[in-house]
Amino acid sequence: MKFRHVGKYREEVLDEKQEHQPKTFAKRILQNFDHLLGIVKEKQPKILARYVENLEAQYDKLWMGKYLSLDEIDVVPLIGELVHLGVYPELAKYYLNYHFQLLKLPKGAKWATGKVEVTLREYLRSALVPRYTNIQVLTDILARDKAIQLFKHHITDYFQQRIANGEDRFQTLDELREDILQMETEDTGSVGVVGEVEDGKLITRKDSCHWDVALEDLSDRELKYLTCCYGDFVSVRTLNKCFKLTMEHTIARGDSYCSCVYYDTRITKDFTHPSKEFFDSIWPLAGKEEN
């Protein structure tokens, strides 16, 4: 199989500014958070009240005081249709307060009506650090293995709902491959290698991860993996309901790369993931020293 090196590594892309609408982004992360609370209520109802209390305390503790305050956040329009956060509006405010702090929105920012410029690093951290914190607080209440399984159930169920209501983005793995190759022209700052589609399989190796770099201050590799990577196994089916992903090595877990194989289940039923030796050999690591 032939492989093609794609992209050019640029860590500075994390500090380049992008325009975002905070309210739209906030609604999306609140929907995900609401789903997590629903899973906790369904699977571990006895801990829900304590979980909410601990989350409020943790987010209050994390607030630095120099960004948007709780008094500036009207959550009612955002949680009106959310089943679980509708019961806990204070938790929603604490959660958004920390989210906006990570976006570094100043006091008085018109978050509900206007657009703001934030760096990619700030954008990623505003979504991912609260997610990491939600898992961390859960592990303080439940045994770690039970907390992790509960969070995995949340991720799986959340994406399965999206899959059921969505349309396929790609019809074939060849279309997916062409999209990945756009890294060359779009200058995303990411780098890796991409194979050719053979026998219903597409092998890729991601040699950089902006998400992991943005979370470099978070030390728990397993929780970081859950935050950054675990959803990929289910969300791949939002690309096409017949696609499947295997990924045994990830940068978030401390590996040198992410080893990814995409399968079209209409063509193959062999989901054997290639060995580490195979991924090590297909191309020299596209490291930072090359750029």
LUMNU-502081 format. One record per residue (C-alpha): residue in one letter; residue number from 1; x, y, z negated. Coordinates in nm, 2 decimals. Each point is the difference from the previous one (the first is absolute). Example, Ala and Ser with C-alpha at 12.3 -4.5 7.8 and 13.67 -1.06 7.14 Angstrom:
<atoms>
+------+-----+--------+--------+--------+
: type : seq :      u :      v :      w :
+------+-----+--------+--------+--------+
:    A :   1 :   1.23 :  -0.45 :  -0.78 :
:    S :   2 :   0.14 :   0.34 :   0.07 :
+------+-----+--------+--------+--------+
</atoms>
This chain:
<atoms>
+------+-----+--------+--------+--------+
: type : seq :      u :      v :      w :
+------+-----+--------+--------+--------+
:    M :   1 :   0.00 :   0.00 :   0.00 :
:    K :   2 :   0.12 :   0.35 :   0.08 :
:    F :   3 :  -0.01 :   0.28 :  -0.25 :
:    R :   4 :   0.00 :   0.37 :   0.04 :
:    H :   5 :   0.14 :   0.26 :  -0.24 :
:    V :   6 :  -0.25 :   0.28 :  -0.06 :
:    G :   7 :   0.01 :   0.33 :  -0.18 :
:    K :   8 :   0.26 :   0.21 :  -0.16 :
:    Y :   9 :   0.03 :   0.02 :  -0.38 :
:    R :  10 :  -0.06 :   0.35 :  -0.14 :
:    E :  11 :  -0.06 :   0.02 :  -0.38 :
:    E :  12 :  -0.05 :   0.38 :   0.03 :
:    V :  13 :  -0.33 :  -0.07 :   0.17 :
:    L :  14 :  -0.14 :  -0.04 :  -0.35 :
:    D :  15 :   0.06 :   0.37 :  -0.06 :
:    E :  16 :  -0.16 :   0.12 :   0.32 :
:    K :  17 :  -0.33 :   0.17 :  -0.05 :
:    Q :  18 :  -0.34 :  -0.11 :   0.14 :
:    E :  19 :  -0.34 :   0.15 :  -0.02 :
:    H :  20 :  -0.27 :  -0.18 :  -0.20 :
:    Q :  21 :  -0.35 :   0.07 :  -0.12 :
:    P :  22 :   0.01 :  -0.09 :  -0.38 :
:    K :  23 :  -0.38 :  -0.06 :  -0.03 :
:    T :  24 :   0.00 :  -0.26 :   0.27 :
:    F :  25 :   0.30 :  -0.18 :  -0.14 :
:    A :  26 :  -0.15 :   0.02 :  -0.35 :
:    K :  27 :  -0.32 :  -0.16 :   0.10 :
:    R :  28 :   0.19 :  -0.29 :   0.15 :
:    I :  29 :   0.21 :  -0.07 :  -0.30 :
:    L :  30 :  -0.30 :   0.03 :  -0.23 :
:    Q :  31 :  -0.18 :  -0.26 :   0.20 :
:    N :  32 :   0.28 :  -0.24 :  -0.05 :
:    F :  33 :   0.02 :   0.08 :  -0.37 :
:    D :  34 :  -0.37 :  -0.05 :  -0.04 :
:    H :  35 :   0.03 :  -0.34 :   0.16 :
:    L :  36 :   0.27 :  -0.10 :  -0.25 :
:    L :  37 :  -0.22 :   0.10 :  -0.29 :
:    G :  38 :  -0.28 :  -0.21 :   0.15 :
:    I :  39 :   0.23 :  -0.31 :   0.02 :
:    V :  40 :   0.11 :   0.05 :  -0.36 :
:    K :  41 :  -0.37 :   0.03 :  -0.11 :
:    E :  42 :  -0.09 :  -0.31 :   0.20 :
:    K :  43 :   0.29 :  -0.22 :  -0.10 :
:    Q :  44 :   0.11 :   0.13 :  -0.34 :
:    P :  45 :  -0.30 :   0.20 :  -0.14 :
:    K :  46 :   0.12 :  -0.01 :  -0.36 :
:    I :  47 :   0.31 :   0.21 :   0.08 :
:    L :  48 :  -0.17 :   0.26 :   0.22 :
:    A :  49 :  -0.06 :   0.26 :  -0.27 :
:    R :  50 :   0.36 :  -0.04 :  -0.13 :
:    Y :  51 :   0.14 :   0.02 :   0.35 :
:    V :  52 :  -0.18 :   0.33 :   0.07 :
:    E :  53 :   0.11 :   0.14 :  -0.34 :
:    N :  54 :   0.37 :  -0.10 :   0.06 :
:    L :  55 :  -0.01 :   0.14 :   0.36 :
:    E :  56 :  -0.13 :   0.33 :  -0.13 :
:    A :  57 :   0.27 :   0.02 :  -0.26 :
:    Q :  58 :   0.27 :  -0.09 :   0.24 :
:    Y :  59 :  -0.10 :   0.25 :   0.27 :
:    D :  60 :  -0.04 :   0.27 :  -0.26 :
:    K :  61 :   0.35 :  -0.08 :  -0.13 :
:    L :  62 :   0.15 :   0.02 :   0.35 :
:    W :  63 :  -0.15 :   0.34 :   0.08 :
:    M :  64 :   0.27 :   0.27 :  -0.01 :
:    G :  65 :  -0.23 :   0.30 :  -0.03 :
:    K :  66 :   0.14 :   0.22 :   0.28 :
:    Y :  67 :  -0.23 :  -0.13 :   0.28 :
:    L :  68 :  -0.38 :  -0.01 :   0.04 :
:    S :  69 :  -0.17 :  -0.03 :  -0.33 :
:    L :  70 :  -0.30 :  -0.22 :  -0.09 :
:    D :  71 :  -0.22 :   0.31 :  -0.01 :
:    E :  72 :   0.07 :   0.06 :   0.37 :
:    I :  73 :  -0.11 :  -0.34 :   0.11 :
:    D :  74 :  -0.37 :  -0.06 :   0.07 :
:    V :  75 :  -0.03 :  -0.37 :   0.06 :
:    V :  76 :  -0.38 :  -0.02 :   0.02 :
:    P :  77 :  -0.01 :   0.04 :   0.38 :
:    L :  78 :   0.27 :  -0.27 :   0.04 :
:    I :  79 :  -0.14 :  -0.27 :  -0.24 :
:    G :  80 :  -0.37 :   0.04 :   0.06 :
:    E :  81 :  -0.02 :  -0.31 :   0.21 :
:    L :  82 :   0.26 :  -0.20 :  -0.20 :
:    V :  83 :  -0.16 :  -0.26 :  -0.22 :
:    H :  84 :   0.26 :  -0.03 :  -0.27 :
:    L :  85 :   0.18 :   0.34 :  -0.01 :
:    G :  86 :  -0.34 :   0.16 :  -0.01 :
:    V :  87 :  -0.02 :  -0.14 :  -0.35 :
:    Y :  88 :   0.35 :   0.13 :  -0.09 :
:    P :  89 :   0.02 :   0.35 :   0.14 :
:    E :  90 :   0.28 :   0.10 :  -0.25 :
:    L :  91 :   0.21 :  -0.29 :   0.12 :
:    A :  92 :  -0.05 :   0.12 :   0.36 :
:    K :  93 :   0.12 :   0.35 :  -0.10 :
:    Y :  94 :   0.31 :  -0.13 :  -0.17 :
:    Y :  95 :   0.07 :  -0.22 :   0.30 :
:    L :  96 :  -0.03 :   0.28 :   0.25 :
:    N :  97 :   0.19 :   0.23 :  -0.23 :
:    Y :  98 :   0.30 :  -0.23 :   0.02 :
:    H :  99 :  -0.05 :  -0.06 :   0.37 :
:    F : 100 :   0.01 :   0.38 :   0.07 :
:    Q : 101 :   0.30 :   0.04 :  -0.23 :
:    L : 102 :   0.19 :  -0.25 :   0.22 :
:    L : 103 :  -0.11 :   0.20 :   0.30 :
:    K : 104 :   0.14 :   0.31 :  -0.19 :
:    L : 105 :  -0.31 :   0.20 :   0.06 :
:    P : 106 :   0.03 :   0.33 :  -0.19 :
:    K : 107 :  -0.26 :   0.14 :  -0.23 :
:    G : 108 :  -0.27 :   0.17 :   0.20 :
:    A : 109 :   0.06 :  -0.22 :   0.31 :
:    K : 110 :  -0.31 :  -0.03 :   0.22 :
:    W : 111 :   0.01 :  -0.37 :   0.00 :
:    A : 112 :  -0.37 :  -0.05 :   0.06 :
:    T : 113 :  -0.03 :   0.22 :   0.31 :
:    G : 114 :   0.34 :   0.06 :   0.16 :
:    K : 115 :   0.31 :  -0.17 :   0.13 :
:    V : 116 :   0.34 :  -0.01 :  -0.16 :
:    E : 117 :   0.35 :  -0.08 :   0.11 :
:    V : 118 :   0.18 :  -0.28 :  -0.20 :
:    T : 119 :   0.30 :  -0.21 :   0.07 :
:    L : 120 :  -0.03 :  -0.36 :   0.10 :
:    R : 121 :   0.16 :  -0.10 :  -0.33 :
:    E : 122 :  -0.27 :   0.20 :  -0.19 :
:    Y : 123 :  -0.27 :  -0.15 :   0.21 :
:    L : 124 :   0.11 :  -0.36 :  -0.06 :
:    R : 125 :   0.07 :   0.05 :  -0.37 :
:    S : 126 :  -0.34 :   0.15 :  -0.06 :
:    A : 127 :  -0.17 :  -0.32 :   0.13 :
:    L : 128 :   0.25 :  -0.26 :  -0.12 :
:    V : 129 :   0.11 :   0.11 :  -0.35 :
:    P : 130 :  -0.35 :   0.00 :  -0.14 :
:    R : 131 :  -0.06 :  -0.34 :   0.16 :
:    Y : 132 :   0.32 :  -0.13 :  -0.18 :
:    T : 133 :  -0.12 :   0.16 :  -0.32 :
:    N : 134 :  -0.34 :  -0.17 :   0.02 :
:    I : 135 :   0.18 :  -0.34 :   0.02 :
:    Q : 136 :   0.24 :   0.09 :  -0.28 :
:    V : 137 :  -0.28 :   0.10 :  -0.24 :
:    L : 138 :  -0.18 :  -0.32 :   0.09 :
:    T : 139 :   0.30 :  -0.21 :  -0.10 :
:    D : 140 :   0.00 :   0.18 :  -0.34 :
:    I : 141 :  -0.35 :  -0.15 :  -0.07 :
:    L : 142 :   0.01 :  -0.34 :   0.18 :
:    A : 143 :   0.27 :  -0.26 :   0.02 :
:    R : 144 :   0.22 :   0.11 :   0.29 :
:    D : 145 :  -0.08 :  -0.29 :   0.22 :
:    K : 146 :  -0.38 :   0.05 :  -0.05 :
:    A : 147 :   0.03 :   0.37 :   0.06 :
:    I : 148 :   0.19 :  -0.06 :   0.33 :
:    Q : 149 :  -0.25 :  -0.26 :   0.12 :
:    L : 150 :  -0.28 :   0.25 :  -0.08 :
:    F : 151 :   0.16 :   0.27 :   0.19 :
:    K : 152 :   0.07 :  -0.23 :   0.30 :
:    H : 153 :  -0.37 :  -0.09 :   0.00 :
:    H : 154 :  -0.09 :   0.37 :   0.01 :
:    I : 155 :   0.23 :   0.06 :   0.30 :
:    T : 156 :  -0.13 :  -0.30 :   0.19 :
:    D : 157 :  -0.36 :   0.08 :  -0.06 :
:    Y : 158 :   0.04 :   0.37 :   0.08 :
:    F : 159 :   0.16 :  -0.07 :   0.34 :
:    Q : 160 :  -0.25 :  -0.29 :   0.08 :
:    Q : 161 :  -0.28 :   0.25 :  -0.03 :
:    R : 162 :   0.18 :   0.23 :   0.25 :
:    I : 163 :   0.06 :  -0.29 :   0.23 :
:    A : 164 :  -0.37 :  -0.10 :   0.00 :
:    N : 165 :  -0.11 :   0.36 :   0.09 :
:    G : 166 :   0.28 :   0.09 :   0.25 :
:    E : 167 :   0.09 :  -0.06 :   0.36 :
:    D : 168 :   0.32 :  -0.16 :   0.13 :
:    R : 169 :   0.27 :   0.25 :   0.07 :
:    F : 170 :   0.20 :  -0.23 :   0.23 :
:    Q : 171 :  -0.12 :  -0.28 :   0.22 :
:    T : 172 :   0.34 :  -0.19 :   0.03 :
:    L : 173 :   0.33 :  -0.02 :  -0.18 :
:    D : 174 :   0.16 :   0.16 :   0.31 :
:    E : 175 :  -0.21 :   0.31 :  -0.07 :
:    L : 176 :   0.13 :   0.00 :  -0.36 :
:    R : 177 :   0.36 :  -0.04 :   0.12 :
:    E : 178 :  -0.04 :   0.30 :   0.23 :
:    D : 179 :  -0.13 :   0.21 :  -0.30 :
:    I : 180 :   0.30 :  -0.10 :  -0.21 :
:    L : 181 :   0.24 :   0.10 :   0.28 :
:    Q : 182 :  -0.14 :   0.35 :  -0.02 :
:    M : 183 :   0.24 :   0.05 :  -0.29 :
:    E : 184 :   0.26 :   0.07 :   0.27 :
:    T : 185 :  -0.19 :   0.30 :   0.14 :
:    E : 186 :  -0.18 :   0.13 :  -0.31 :
:    D : 187 :   0.32 :   0.04 :  -0.22 :
:    T : 188 :  -0.16 :  -0.14 :  -0.32 :
:    G : 189 :   0.34 :  -0.04 :  -0.16 :
:    S : 190 :  -0.07 :  -0.38 :  -0.03 :
:    V : 191 :   0.22 :  -0.27 :   0.15 :
:    G : 192 :  -0.02 :  -0.37 :   0.07 :
:    V : 193 :   0.00 :  -0.27 :   0.26 :
:    V : 194 :  -0.29 :  -0.13 :   0.21 :
:    G : 195 :  -0.02 :  -0.33 :   0.18 :
:    E : 196 :  -0.22 :  -0.10 :   0.30 :
:    V : 197 :  -0.34 :  -0.17 :  -0.03 :
:    E : 198 :   0.04 :  -0.37 :   0.04 :
:    D : 199 :  -0.24 :  -0.28 :  -0.07 :
:    G : 200 :  -0.24 :   0.23 :  -0.19 :
:    K : 201 :   0.27 :   0.14 :  -0.23 :
:    L : 202 :   0.17 :   0.34 :  -0.03 :
:    I : 203 :   0.32 :   0.01 :  -0.22 :
:    T : 204 :   0.12 :   0.34 :  -0.13 :
:    R : 205 :   0.24 :   0.11 :  -0.27 :
:    K : 206 :  -0.04 :   0.34 :  -0.17 :
:    D : 207 :   0.34 :   0.12 :  -0.12 :
:    S : 208 :  -0.12 :   0.31 :  -0.17 :
:    C : 209 :  -0.31 :   0.10 :  -0.21 :
:    H : 210 :  -0.09 :   0.36 :  -0.08 :
:    W : 211 :  -0.25 :  -0.13 :  -0.26 :
:    D : 212 :   0.27 :  -0.17 :  -0.20 :
:    V : 213 :   0.23 :   0.31 :   0.02 :
:    A : 214 :  -0.28 :   0.22 :  -0.11 :
:    L : 215 :  -0.05 :  -0.22 :  -0.31 :
:    E : 216 :   0.37 :  -0.04 :  -0.08 :
:    D : 217 :  -0.06 :   0.12 :  -0.36 :
:    L : 218 :  -0.23 :  -0.29 :  -0.07 :
:    S : 219 :   0.19 :  -0.30 :  -0.14 :
:    D : 220 :  -0.25 :  -0.29 :  -0.01 :
:    R : 221 :   0.06 :  -0.17 :   0.34 :
:    E : 222 :  -0.30 :  -0.24 :  -0.03 :
:    L : 223 :  -0.24 :   0.29 :  -0.06 :
:    K : 224 :   0.16 :   0.20 :   0.27 :
:    Y : 225 :  -0.05 :  -0.30 :   0.24 :
:    L : 226 :  -0.37 :  -0.01 :  -0.10 :
:    T : 227 :  -0.03 :   0.37 :   0.05 :
:    C : 228 :   0.18 :   0.02 :   0.34 :
:    C : 229 :  -0.02 :  -0.34 :   0.17 :
:    Y : 230 :  -0.27 :  -0.24 :  -0.12 :
:    G : 231 :  -0.28 :   0.16 :   0.18 :
:    D : 232 :   0.17 :  -0.06 :   0.33 :
:    F : 233 :  -0.10 :  -0.37 :  -0.01 :
:    V : 234 :  -0.36 :   0.09 :   0.01 :
:    S : 235 :   0.01 :   0.34 :   0.19 :
:    V : 236 :   0.16 :  -0.17 :   0.30 :
:    R : 237 :  -0.35 :  -0.12 :   0.08 :
:    T : 238 :  -0.11 :   0.36 :   0.04 :
:    L : 239 :   0.22 :   0.00 :   0.31 :
:    N : 240 :  -0.18 :  -0.31 :   0.13 :
:    K : 241 :  -0.21 :  -0.24 :  -0.20 :
:    C : 242 :   0.19 :  -0.29 :   0.16 :
:    F : 243 :   0.35 :   0.13 :  -0.11 :
:    K : 244 :   0.19 :  -0.15 :  -0.29 :
:    L : 245 :   0.33 :   0.12 :  -0.17 :
:    T : 246 :   0.27 :  -0.18 :  -0.19 :
:    M : 247 :   0.27 :   0.20 :  -0.17 :
:    E : 248 :   0.24 :  -0.18 :  -0.24 :
:    H : 249 :   0.26 :   0.28 :  -0.05 :
:    T : 250 :  -0.08 :   0.36 :  -0.08 :
:    I : 251 :   0.20 :   0.31 :  -0.07 :
:    A : 252 :  -0.23 :   0.09 :  -0.29 :
:    R : 253 :   0.10 :  -0.32 :  -0.17 :
:    G : 254 :   0.37 :   0.07 :   0.04 :
:    D : 255 :   0.06 :  -0.18 :   0.33 :
:    S : 256 :   0.21 :   0.16 :   0.28 :
:    Y : 257 :  -0.29 :   0.00 :   0.24 :
:    C : 258 :  -0.37 :  -0.10 :   0.04 :
:    S : 259 :  -0.03 :  -0.32 :   0.20 :
:    C : 260 :  -0.33 :   0.01 :   0.19 :
:    V : 261 :  -0.17 :  -0.25 :   0.23 :
:    Y : 262 :  -0.33 :   0.08 :   0.16 :
:    Y : 263 :  -0.22 :  -0.28 :   0.12 :
:    D : 264 :  -0.30 :  -0.02 :   0.23 :
:    T : 265 :  -0.20 :  -0.28 :  -0.15 :
:    R : 266 :  -0.18 :  -0.05 :   0.33 :
:    I : 267 :   0.32 :  -0.12 :   0.15 :
:    T : 268 :   0.20 :  -0.16 :  -0.29 :
:    K : 269 :  -0.06 :  -0.18 :  -0.32 :
:    D : 270 :   0.37 :  -0.03 :  -0.09 :
:    F : 271 :   0.06 :   0.26 :  -0.27 :
:    T : 272 :   0.35 :  -0.12 :  -0.10 :
:    H : 273 :   0.20 :   0.31 :  -0.10 :
:    P : 274 :   0.36 :  -0.01 :   0.14 :
:    S : 275 :   0.29 :  -0.03 :  -0.24 :
:    K : 276 :   0.20 :   0.28 :  -0.15 :
:    E : 277 :   0.29 :  -0.13 :   0.21 :
:    F : 278 :  -0.20 :   0.06 :   0.31 :
:    F : 279 :  -0.09 :   0.36 :  -0.09 :
:    D : 280 :   0.36 :   0.07 :  -0.10 :
:    S : 281 :   0.13 :  -0.12 :   0.33 :
:    I : 282 :  -0.24 :   0.16 :   0.25 :
:    W : 283 :   0.18 :   0.34 :  -0.01 :
:    P : 284 :   0.25 :   0.18 :  -0.22 :
:    L : 285 :  -0.19 :   0.19 :  -0.27 :
:    A : 286 :  -0.10 :   0.34 :   0.13 :
:    G : 287 :   0.15 :   0.17 :  -0.29 :
:    K : 288 :   0.05 :   0.37 :  -0.09 :
:    E : 289 :   0.37 :  -0.02 :   0.09 :
:    E : 290 :  -0.10 :  -0.03 :   0.37 :
:    N : 291 :  -0.16 :   0.34 :   0.01 :
+------+-----+--------+--------+--------+
</atoms>
